[in-house]
Every structure is written in structure tokens, then in C-alpha cells.
């Protein structure tokens, strides 16, 4: 009798643990909230980003043209001054924005992005 109860308990235990383990894995998909949270910041900087950067860097800073365009942690690898220089002068496939954006817009954008670590 004890042996049969153990088998029955075990038969319920394995599927339960499997469901529990799979639920903890998550889907790995990005939600709209992730994009919204990535764009938390000063409204002026976010506005400049949305108007000029989204096509290459994505709606959630995730990058759309290869890993180098991922800005989610750009502040960990570049200072605000480095970011400003890249925005002004461009590099590689990134065009220069010195003629399109004001110094204040570039400063605001670079300061905001430098905080992404």
C-alpha cells in the first residue's frame, strides 16, 4: 500500500515540477513595457531620440542594425562626451547629426544615454 501511494504521489509530483520549472523560464520575448521603460527619461531627450534615432536603434534602445546599435547599456561602455562626439560626427554606418541637432539636443541625448548602464 505504501509503495502504491509513493508511485501515485510521484506521478503527480513530476508533472507539477515540470510545469513549475517551465513557468519560471519565461518566454524570453520583449514586451511593450520593456520598450516603454527603456525610454524613461527627460521628455526632451526622449523626444529627440524618437524623432531621430528609432529607425536604427529601436523603440526600446535594443538596436535594429546589429549589436553595435544596442544602446540599452551604452553608458557602461561610453561616457557622455564620447556619446556626444559619436552623435555629432557619426561613425561607420551612423550618420553625423551635428547639422541636424542643436548642441542642447545632443547634450541632453548624450547625458540621458550615458545613464544607461
Secondary structure, DSSP 8 states (H G I E B T S, - for coil): -HHHHHHHHHHHHHHHHHHHHHHHH------HHHHHHHT-S-HHHHHHHHHHTHHHH-TTS--SSSGGG--TTGGGTS-HHHHHHHHHH-BTTB---TTTS-HHHHHHHHHHHHT--
